[in-house]
Amino acid sequence: MTLQTRLVRMSELHDWVGLGKSAIYEMVAEGSFPAPVRLSARAVAWRSDQVQAWIDSRKPAKTESYVAETR
């Protein structure tokens, strides 16, 4: 079953991926995060299927190093 593609605005995108606005736009500029689509002269959104593919492509954190960093 495939999910329906929808458009995600920045506030939801921030909650979904755990990154701030500046980090998201920096990653878009360097080509490591999906680019938004323009909705109007002042509004953009991201395609949910592209964001999900980006999430799926992330490598899991190494448990040992993650635990050591959080202590």
Secondary structure, DSSP 4 states (H G I P E B T S, - for coil): -PPPP-EE-HHHHHHHH---HHHHHHHHHHTSSPPPEEEETTEEEEEHHHHHHHHHHSPPPPHHHHHHHH-
